[in-house]
Amino acid sequence: MVIDAAPMQARFLVRRGSTDWMVYDRERKGPAQLEKDGRFAEKLTKEQAEQIKQRLTVWNSQPTSG
């Protein structure tokens, strides 16, 4: 029996605001945070948002030690 899984959606995506760009976090349902209790990834240029998205994607794909 073959089960077709839905394609996995990326957690982080770059979105355009009214005047600037942000990195949206689907898990938080809002702007991504660069670190716990840190600043939000908003009010950015498109280039800054793309770079931050890439960093967050890499950080969140690394296994955690515990």
PDB file with one MODEL, atoms N, CA, C and O in Angstrom:
MODEL        1
ATOM      1  N   MET A   1       0.845  -1.178   0.000  1.00  0.00           N
ATOM      2  CA  MET A   1       0.000   0.000   0.000  1.00  0.00           C
ATOM      3  C   MET A   1       0.891   1.241   0.000  1.00  0.00           C
ATOM      4  O   MET A   1       1.805   1.351   0.817  1.00  0.00           O
ATOM      5  N   VAL A   2       0.628   2.160  -0.901  1.00  0.00           N
ATOM      6  CA  VAL A   2       1.411   3.381  -1.023  1.00  0.00           C
ATOM      7  C   VAL A   2       0.574   4.556  -0.523  1.00  0.00           C
ATOM      8  O   VAL A   2      -0.570   4.748  -0.933  1.00  0.00           O
ATOM      9  N   ILE A   3       1.174   5.329   0.367  1.00  0.00           N
ATOM     10  CA  ILE A   3       0.500   6.509   0.898  1.00  0.00           C
ATOM     11  C   ILE A   3       1.237   7.733   0.387  1.00  0.00           C
ATOM     12  O   ILE A   3       2.438   7.885   0.611  1.00  0.00           O
ATOM     13  N   ASP A   4       0.516   8.598  -0.298  1.00  0.00           N
ATOM     14  CA  ASP A   4       1.123   9.836  -0.795  1.00  0.00           C
ATOM     15  C   ASP A   4       1.091  10.879   0.309  1.00  0.00           C
ATOM     16  O   ASP A   4       0.023  11.278   0.773  1.00  0.00           O
ATOM     17  N   ALA A   5       2.269  11.313   0.719  1.00  0.00           N
ATOM     18  CA  ALA A   5       2.359  12.349   1.750  1.00  0.00           C
ATOM     19  C   ALA A   5       2.303  13.721   1.082  1.00  0.00           C
ATOM     20  O   ALA A   5       2.812  13.908  -0.024  1.00  0.00           O
ATOM     21  N   ALA A   6       1.695  14.650   1.751  1.00  0.00           N
ATOM     22  CA  ALA A   6       1.665  16.023   1.243  1.00  0.00           C
ATOM     23  C   ALA A   6       3.077  16.590   1.283  1.00  0.00           C
ATOM     24  O   ALA A   6       3.840  16.281   2.198  1.00  0.00           O
ATOM     25  N   PRO A   7       3.433  17.411   0.306  1.00  0.00           N
ATOM     26  CA  PRO A   7       4.777  17.994   0.338  1.00  0.00           C
ATOM     27  C   PRO A   7       4.965  18.844   1.587  1.00  0.00           C
ATOM     28  O   PRO A   7       4.062  19.564   2.014  1.00  0.00           O
ATOM     29  N   MET A   8       6.156  18.742   2.160  1.00  0.00           N
ATOM     30  CA  MET A   8       6.446  19.481   3.385  1.00  0.00           C
ATOM     31  C   MET A   8       6.663  20.956   3.053  1.00  0.00           C
ATOM     32  O   MET A   8       7.424  21.290   2.144  1.00  0.00           O
ATOM     33  N   GLN A   9       5.997  21.822   3.788  1.00  0.00           N
ATOM     34  CA  GLN A   9       6.151  23.253   3.567  1.00  0.00           C
ATOM     35  C   GLN A   9       7.319  23.771   4.391  1.00  0.00           C
ATOM     36  O   GLN A   9       7.575  23.302   5.500  1.00  0.00           O
ATOM     37  N   ALA A  10       8.016  24.740   3.831  1.00  0.00           N
ATOM     38  CA  ALA A  10       9.131  25.355   4.544  1.00  0.00           C
ATOM     39  C   ALA A  10       8.607  26.104   5.763  1.00  0.00           C
ATOM     40  O   ALA A  10       7.550  26.732   5.708  1.00  0.00           O
ATOM     41  N   ARG A  11       9.351  26.035   6.860  1.00  0.00           N
ATOM     42  CA  ARG A  11       8.941  26.737   8.079  1.00  0.00           C
ATOM     43  C   ARG A  11       9.061  28.249   7.910  1.00  0.00           C
ATOM     44  O   ARG A  11       8.190  28.997   8.354  1.00  0.00           O
ATOM     45  N   PHE A  12      10.132  28.697   7.272  1.00  0.00           N
ATOM     46  CA  PHE A  12      10.388  30.129   7.135  1.00  0.00           C
ATOM     47  C   PHE A  12      10.171  30.571   5.693  1.00  0.00           C
ATOM     48  O   PHE A  12      10.554  29.873   4.754  1.00  0.00           O
ATOM     49  N   LEU A  13       9.550  31.739   5.528  1.00  0.00           N
ATOM     50  CA  LEU A  13       9.412  32.293   4.196  1.00  0.00           C
ATOM     51  C   LEU A  13       9.529  33.809   4.242  1.00  0.00           C
ATOM     52  O   LEU A  13       9.220  34.440   5.253  1.00  0.00           O
ATOM     53  N   VAL A  14       9.978  34.377   3.140  1.00  0.00           N
ATOM     54  CA  VAL A  14      10.145  35.823   3.033  1.00  0.00           C
ATOM     55  C   VAL A  14       8.830  36.404   2.529  1.00  0.00           C
ATOM     56  O   VAL A  14       8.282  35.950   1.524  1.00  0.00           O
ATOM     57  N   ARG A  15       8.331  37.415   3.240  1.00  0.00           N
ATOM     58  CA  ARG A  15       7.069  38.059   2.872  1.00  0.00           C
ATOM     59  C   ARG A  15       7.263  39.566   2.775  1.00  0.00           C
ATOM     60  O   ARG A  15       8.070  40.160   3.490  1.00  0.00           O
ATOM     61  N   ARG A  16       6.515  40.152   1.887  1.00  0.00           N
ATOM     62  CA  ARG A  16       6.570  41.607   1.710  1.00  0.00           C
ATOM     63  C   ARG A  16       5.505  42.260   2.568  1.00  0.00           C
ATOM     64  O   ARG A  16       4.338  41.869   2.543  1.00  0.00           O
ATOM     65  N   GLY A  17       5.927  43.267   3.332  1.00  0.00           N
ATOM     66  CA  GLY A  17       4.982  44.072   4.093  1.00  0.00           C
ATOM     67  C   GLY A  17       4.523  45.246   3.240  1.00  0.00           C
ATOM     68  O   GLY A  17       4.666  45.217   2.017  1.00  0.00           O
ATOM     69  N   SER A  18       3.981  46.264   3.864  1.00  0.00           N
ATOM     70  CA  SER A  18       3.513  47.424   3.097  1.00  0.00           C
ATOM     71  C   SER A  18       4.677  48.233   2.523  1.00  0.00           C
ATOM     72  O   SER A  18       4.572  48.789   1.429  1.00  0.00           O
ATOM     73  N   THR A  19       5.786  48.297   3.265  1.00  0.00           N
ATOM     74  CA  THR A  19       6.931  49.086   2.783  1.00  0.00           C
ATOM     75  C   THR A  19       8.253  48.339   2.853  1.00  0.00           C
ATOM     76  O   THR A  19       9.256  48.820   2.325  1.00  0.00           O
ATOM     77  N   ASP A  20       8.280  47.179   3.489  1.00  0.00           N
ATOM     78  CA  ASP A  20       9.546  46.470   3.675  1.00  0.00           C
ATOM     79  C   ASP A  20       9.301  44.965   3.673  1.00  0.00           C
ATOM     80  O   ASP A  20       8.221  44.507   3.302  1.00  0.00           O
ATOM     81  N   TRP A  21      10.306  44.200   4.089  1.00  0.00           N
ATOM     82  CA  TRP A  21      10.254  42.737   4.031  1.00  0.00           C
ATOM     83  C   TRP A  21      10.417  42.143   5.423  1.00  0.00           C
ATOM     84  O   TRP A  21      10.936  42.789   6.333  1.00  0.00           O
ATOM     85  N   MET A  22       9.964  40.897   5.573  1.00  0.00           N
ATOM     86  CA  MET A  22      10.086  40.184   6.846  1.00  0.00           C
ATOM     87  C   MET A  22      10.309  38.704   6.564  1.00  0.00           C
ATOM     88  O   MET A  22      10.063  38.226   5.457  1.00  0.00           O
ATOM     89  N   VAL A  23      10.779  37.986   7.586  1.00  0.00           N
ATOM     90  CA  VAL A  23      10.854  36.528   7.521  1.00  0.00           C
ATOM     91  C   VAL A  23       9.719  36.014   8.398  1.00  0.00           C
ATOM     92  O   VAL A  23       9.689  36.264   9.603  1.00  0.00           O
ATOM     93  N   TYR A  24       8.787  35.294   7.782  1.00  0.00           N
ATOM     94  CA  TYR A  24       7.619  34.768   8.482  1.00  0.00           C
ATOM     95  C   TYR A  24       7.919  33.351   8.953  1.00  0.00           C
ATOM     96  O   TYR A  24       8.478  32.546   8.208  1.00  0.00           O
ATOM     97  N   ASP A  25       7.545  33.054  10.191  1.00  0.00           N
ATOM     98  CA  ASP A  25       7.735  31.732  10.791  1.00  0.00           C
ATOM     99  C   ASP A  25       6.365  31.065  10.885  1.00  0.00           C
ATOM    100  O   ASP A  25       5.516  31.495  11.667  1.00  0.00           O
ATOM    101  N   ARG A  26       6.146  30.019  10.095  1.00  0.00           N
ATOM    102  CA  ARG A  26       4.848  29.331  10.098  1.00  0.00           C
ATOM    103  C   ARG A  26       4.545  28.682  11.441  1.00  0.00           C
ATOM    104  O   ARG A  26       3.380  28.550  11.817  1.00  0.00           O
ATOM    105  N   GLU A  27       5.576  28.277  12.162  1.00  0.00           N
ATOM    106  CA  GLU A  27       5.371  27.642  13.464  1.00  0.00           C
ATOM    107  C   GLU A  27       4.887  28.665  14.498  1.00  0.00           C
ATOM    108  O   GLU A  27       3.976  28.376  15.275  1.00  0.00           O
ATOM    109  N   ARG A  28       5.483  29.839  14.510  1.00  0.00           N
ATOM    110  CA  ARG A  28       5.098  30.902  15.445  1.00  0.00           C
ATOM    111  C   ARG A  28       3.866  31.663  14.973  1.00  0.00           C
ATOM    112  O   ARG A  28       3.187  32.328  15.755  1.00  0.00           O
ATOM    113  N   LYS A  29       3.589  31.549  13.664  1.00  0.00           N
ATOM    114  CA  LYS A  29       2.496  32.300  13.033  1.00  0.00           C
ATOM    115  C   LYS A  29       2.713  33.807  13.174  1.00  0.00           C
ATOM    116  O   LYS A  29       1.809  34.564  13.528  1.00  0.00           O
ATOM    117  N   GLY A  30       3.950  34.207  12.882  1.00  0.00           N
ATOM    118  CA  GLY A  30       4.315  35.614  12.949  1.00  0.00           C
ATOM    119  C   GLY A  30       5.755  35.794  12.518  1.00  0.00           C
ATOM    120  O   GLY A  30       6.358  34.868  11.976  1.00  0.00           O
ATOM    121  N   PRO A  31       6.315  36.970  12.748  1.00  0.00           N
ATOM    122  CA  PRO A  31       7.702  37.212  12.355  1.00  0.00           C
ATOM    123  C   PRO A  31       8.656  36.242  13.062  1.00  0.00           C
ATOM    124  O   PRO A  31       8.482  35.927  14.239  1.00  0.00           O
ATOM    125  N   ALA A  32       9.652  35.782  12.330  1.00  0.00           N
ATOM    126  CA  ALA A  32      10.655  34.892  12.913  1.00  0.00           C
ATOM    127  C   ALA A  32      11.493  35.664  13.926  1.00  0.00           C
ATOM    128  O   ALA A  32      11.692  36.871  13.796  1.00  0.00           O
ATOM    129  N   GLN A  33      11.982  34.944  14.942  1.00  0.00           N
ATOM    130  CA  GLN A  33      12.906  35.539  15.912  1.00  0.00           C
ATOM    131  C   GLN A  33      14.284  34.971  15.647  1.00  0.00           C
ATOM    132  O   GLN A  33      14.449  33.770  15.433  1.00  0.00           O
ATOM    133  N   LEU A  34      15.274  35.855  15.663  1.00  0.00           N
ATOM    134  CA  LEU A  34      16.637  35.430  15.378  1.00  0.00           C
ATOM    135  C   LEU A  34      17.214  34.598  16.512  1.00  0.00           C
ATOM    136  O   LEU A  34      18.065  33.741  16.275  1.00  0.00           O
ATOM    137  N   GLU A  35      16.770  34.833  17.725  1.00  0.00           N
ATOM    138  CA  GLU A  35      17.166  34.036  18.885  1.00  0.00           C
ATOM    139  C   GLU A  35      16.054  34.145  19.918  1.00  0.00           C
ATOM    140  O   GLU A  35      15.213  35.039  19.833  1.00  0.00           O
ATOM    141  N   LYS A  36      16.044  33.250  20.883  1.00  0.00           N
ATOM    142  CA  LYS A  36      14.995  33.259  21.900  1.00  0.00           C
ATOM    143  C   LYS A  36      14.978  34.614  22.607  1.00  0.00           C
ATOM    144  O   LYS A  36      16.012  35.098  23.067  1.00  0.00           O
ATOM    145  N   ASP A  37      13.813  35.209  22.688  1.00  0.00           N
ATOM    146  CA  ASP A  37      13.620  36.539  23.276  1.00  0.00           C
ATOM    147  C   ASP A  37      14.428  37.620  22.555  1.00  0.00           C
ATOM    148  O   ASP A  37      14.690  38.683  23.118  1.00  0.00           O
ATOM    149  N   GLY A  38      14.817  37.348  21.320  1.00  0.00           N
ATOM    150  CA  GLY A  38      15.572  38.319  20.532  1.00  0.00           C
ATOM    151  C   GLY A  38      14.661  39.146  19.648  1.00  0.00           C
ATOM    152  O   GLY A  38      13.436  39.085  19.759  1.00  0.00           O
ATOM    153  N   ARG A  39      15.280  39.923  18.767  1.00  0.00           N
ATOM    154  CA  ARG A  39      14.493  40.795  17.900  1.00  0.00           C
ATOM    155  C   ARG A  39      13.813  39.988  16.791  1.00  0.00           C
ATOM    156  O   ARG A  39      14.234  38.882  16.453  1.00  0.00           O
ATOM    157  N   PHE A  40      12.767  40.567  16.247  1.00  0.00           N
ATOM    158  CA  PHE A  40      12.022  39.926  15.175  1.00  0.00           C
ATOM    159  C   PHE A  40      12.656  40.249  13.828  1.00  0.00           C
ATOM    160  O   PHE A  40      13.248  41.313  13.649  1.00  0.00           O
ATOM    161  N   ALA A  41      12.529  39.326  12.890  1.00  0.00           N
ATOM    162  CA  ALA A  41      13.073  39.507  11.545  1.00  0.00           C
ATOM    163  C   ALA A  41      12.047  40.249  10.695  1.00  0.00           C
ATOM    164  O   ALA A  41      11.369  39.656   9.856  1.00  0.00           O
ATOM    165  N   GLU A  42      11.945  41.553  10.926  1.00  0.00           N
ATOM    166  CA  GLU A  42      10.996  42.385  10.191  1.00  0.00           C
ATOM    167  C   GLU A  42      11.630  43.736   9.898  1.00  0.00           C
ATOM    168  O   GLU A  42      12.683  44.069  10.442  1.00  0.00           O
ATOM    169  N   LYS A  43      10.981  44.515   9.031  1.00  0.00           N
ATOM    170  CA  LYS A  43      11.491  45.825   8.605  1.00  0.00           C
ATOM    171  C   LYS A  43      12.880  45.688   7.981  1.00  0.00           C
ATOM    172  O   LYS A  43      13.821  46.389   8.353  1.00  0.00           O
ATOM    173  N   LEU A  44      12.979  44.767   7.024  1.00  0.00           N
ATOM    174  CA  LEU A  44      14.246  44.431   6.379  1.00  0.00           C
ATOM    175  C   LEU A  44      14.190  44.750   4.894  1.00  0.00           C
ATOM    176  O   LEU A  44      13.117  44.957   4.325  1.00  0.00           O
ATOM    177  N   THR A  45      15.379  44.786   4.270  1.00  0.00           N
ATOM    178  CA  THR A  45      15.417  44.795   2.813  1.00  0.00           C
ATOM    179  C   THR A  45      15.170  43.358   2.363  1.00  0.00           C
ATOM    180  O   THR A  45      15.281  42.425   3.158  1.00  0.00           O
ATOM    181  N   LYS A  46      14.838  43.186   1.103  1.00  0.00           N
ATOM    182  CA  LYS A  46      14.602  41.831   0.594  1.00  0.00           C
ATOM    183  C   LYS A  46      15.862  40.980   0.746  1.00  0.00           C
ATOM    184  O   LYS A  46      15.778  39.802   1.095  1.00  0.00           O
ATOM    185  N   GLU A  47      17.019  41.568   0.486  1.00  0.00           N
ATOM    186  CA  GLU A  47      18.285  40.837   0.588  1.00  0.00           C
ATOM    187  C   GLU A  47      18.549  40.387   2.026  1.00  0.00           C
ATOM    188  O   GLU A  47      18.965  39.252   2.256  1.00  0.00           O
ATOM    189  N   GLN A  48      18.305  41.281   2.993  1.00  0.00           N
ATOM    190  CA  GLN A  48      18.487  40.915   4.407  1.00  0.00           C
ATOM    191  C   GLN A  48      17.546  39.773   4.789  1.00  0.00           C
ATOM    192  O   GLN A  48      17.950  38.826   5.464  1.00  0.00           O
ATOM    193  N   ALA A  49      16.299  39.870   4.355  1.00  0.00           N
ATOM    194  CA  ALA A  49      15.312  38.837   4.679  1.00  0.00           C
ATOM    195  C   ALA A  49      15.716  37.486   4.095  1.00  0.00           C
ATOM    196  O   ALA A  49      15.583  36.462   4.766  1.00  0.00           O
ATOM    197  N   GLU A  50      16.203  37.469   2.868  1.00  0.00           N
ATOM    198  CA  GLU A  50      16.638  36.213   2.235  1.00  0.00           C
ATOM    199  C   GLU A  50      17.820  35.603   2.993  1.00  0.00           C
ATOM    200  O   GLU A  50      17.867  34.390   3.195  1.00  0.00           O
ATOM    201  N   GLN A  51      18.777  36.446   3.415  1.00  0.00           N
ATOM    202  CA  GLN A  51      19.938  35.950   4.161  1.00  0.00           C
ATOM    203  C   GLN A  51      19.521  35.374   5.510  1.00  0.00           C
ATOM    204  O   GLN A  51      20.001  34.311   5.907  1.00  0.00           O
ATOM    205  N   ILE A  52      18.637  36.062   6.212  1.00  0.00           N
ATOM    206  CA  ILE A  52      18.179  35.589   7.524  1.00  0.00           C
ATOM    207  C   ILE A  52      17.389  34.297   7.373  1.00  0.00           C
ATOM    208  O   ILE A  52      17.555  33.371   8.167  1.00  0.00           O
ATOM    209  N   LYS A  53      16.537  34.228   6.364  1.00  0.00           N
ATOM    210  CA  LYS A  53      15.773  32.997   6.108  1.00  0.00           C
ATOM    211  C   LYS A  53      16.723  31.816   5.901  1.00  0.00           C
ATOM    212  O   LYS A  53      16.506  30.732   6.444  1.00  0.00           O
ATOM    213  N   GLN A  54      17.767  32.033   5.119  1.00  0.00           N
ATOM    214  CA  GLN A  54      18.737  30.968   4.860  1.00  0.00           C
ATOM    215  C   GLN A  54      19.409  30.514   6.154  1.00  0.00           C
ATOM    216  O   GLN A  54      19.546  29.315   6.397  1.00  0.00           O
ATOM    217  N   ARG A  55      19.829  31.473   6.986  1.00  0.00           N
ATOM    218  CA  ARG A  55      20.471  31.135   8.269  1.00  0.00           C
ATOM    219  C   ARG A  55      19.528  30.361   9.177  1.00  0.00           C
ATOM    220  O   ARG A  55      19.912  29.344   9.754  1.00  0.00           O
ATOM    221  N   LEU A  56      18.293  30.842   9.306  1.00  0.00           N
ATOM    222  CA  LEU A  56      17.319  30.169  10.170  1.00  0.00           C
ATOM    223  C   LEU A  56      17.015  28.761   9.671  1.00  0.00           C
ATOM    224  O   LEU A  56      16.858  27.840  10.473  1.00  0.00           O
ATOM    225  N   THR A  57      16.931  28.589   8.370  1.00  0.00           N
ATOM    226  CA  THR A  57      16.658  27.273   7.797  1.00  0.00           C
ATOM    227  C   THR A  57      17.788  26.305   8.125  1.00  0.00           C
ATOM    228  O   THR A  57      17.533  25.157   8.489  1.00  0.00           O
ATOM    229  N   VAL A  58      19.034  26.757   7.999  1.00  0.00           N
ATOM    230  CA  VAL A  58      20.191  25.909   8.314  1.00  0.00           C
ATOM    231  C   VAL A  58      20.219  25.586   9.802  1.00  0.00           C
ATOM    232  O   VAL A  58      20.404  24.429  10.181  1.00  0.00           O
ATOM    233  N   TRP A  59      20.035  26.605  10.656  1.00  0.00           N
ATOM    234  CA  TRP A  59      20.066  26.388  12.108  1.00  0.00           C
ATOM    235  C   TRP A  59      18.998  25.397  12.546  1.00  0.00           C
ATOM    236  O   TRP A  59      19.250  24.555  13.408  1.00  0.00           O
ATOM    237  N   ASN A  60      17.814  25.489  11.963  1.00  0.00           N
ATOM    238  CA  ASN A  60      16.708  24.634  12.379  1.00  0.00           C
ATOM    239  C   ASN A  60      16.753  23.250  11.763  1.00  0.00           C
ATOM    240  O   ASN A  60      15.985  22.376  12.165  1.00  0.00           O
ATOM    241  N   SER A  61      17.635  23.028  10.796  1.00  0.00           N
ATOM    242  CA  SER A  61      17.760  21.699  10.212  1.00  0.00           C
ATOM    243  C   SER A  61      18.872  20.890  10.874  1.00  0.00           C
ATOM    244  O   SER A  61      19.006  19.694  10.616  1.00  0.00           O
ATOM    245  N   GLN A  62      19.671  21.536  11.727  1.00  0.00           N
ATOM    246  CA  GLN A  62      20.752  20.833  12.419  1.00  0.00           C
ATOM    247  C   GLN A  62      20.189  20.078  13.616  1.00  0.00           C
ATOM    248  O   GLN A  62      19.336  20.598  14.335  1.00  0.00           O
ATOM    249  N   PRO A  63      20.663  18.849  13.832  1.00  0.00           N
ATOM    250  CA  PRO A  63      20.184  18.098  15.001  1.00  0.00           C
ATOM    251  C   PRO A  63      20.630  18.768  16.298  1.00  0.00           C
ATOM    252  O   PRO A  63      21.720  19.334  16.381  1.00  0.00           O
ATOM    253  N   THR A  64      19.777  18.693  17.289  1.00  0.00           N
ATOM    254  CA  THR A  64      20.121  19.257  18.595  1.00  0.00           C
ATOM    255  C   THR A  64      20.784  18.190  19.444  1.00  0.00           C
ATOM    256  O   THR A  64      20.426  17.015  19.373  1.00  0.00           O
ATOM    257  N   SER A  65      21.746  18.602  20.242  1.00  0.00           N
ATOM    258  CA  SER A  65      22.395  17.653  21.148  1.00  0.00           C
ATOM    259  C   SER A  65      21.656  17.684  22.467  1.00  0.00           C
ATOM    260  O   SER A  65      21.180  18.739  22.885  1.00  0.00           O
ATOM    261  N   GLY A  66      21.554  16.566  23.117  1.00  0.00           N
ATOM    262  CA  GLY A  66      20.801  16.577  24.346  1.00  0.00           C
ATOM    263  C   GLY A  66      21.125  15.453  25.150  1.00  0.00           C
ATOM    264  O   GLY A  66      20.576  15.296  26.241  1.00  0.00           O
TER     265      GLY A  66
ENDMDL
END
